[in-house]
Amino acid sequence: MSSGSSADVAGSSVFTAVTGSGMLALWDPVSFAHVVDYDGWEVELLEDEPVGEHIQTGKLVPLNILADGRFGVLVRVDATGAAELTARERKYLQESSEPYLFRSTGTAKVSGIESVGAFDDTEASVADIVPTEIDLPAGDYAVTVHLLDWEAEPGAMDDEGDATPSALPDFVVLIEPAAGQSFRTAIETFDDID
């Protein structure tokens, strides 16, 4: 897991997100405000079918590589429609998704899928289980998720195998206004993960 350091590009935010359920997600908090306990979460997010419905309606974008862990996530928003990877990010690009639809009501959150909703997990033992909030003006957006092979970059890991402060993140999430394109609706973010 990398902590990331590509936040020097305007509109970029870098943070760590944790999942023990195999999936991270970018989600609209207003759309899940009714999820206030585990029973409500189970109905809305435990099974693939309701998760797929939330993806199709633009309420949730999966960052799903079917793995648990702590992941570095960089979110870059470009209101002009020109969100792109940096040259350094492109050099270590492993996979890119097709764009997903995201309908923002004013903010977005990123977290493990188990933290989607308006309830507090009293068993949370680490701060990064709490969703990270991003200001995102209301509207429809195209969200493309990129998976980086950050470990391949020389100097990305220290002698103990941990990410250095300058390491790239695991995911770069690019957000720009939707422009009438077709959108991916699959729960798995990438077609081909090695």
Summary of the structure (lengths in Angstrom):
residues: 194
radius of gyration: 15.8
end to end distance: 16.5
largest distance: 47.4
contacts: 610
relative contact order: 0.28
helix: 18%
strand: 35%
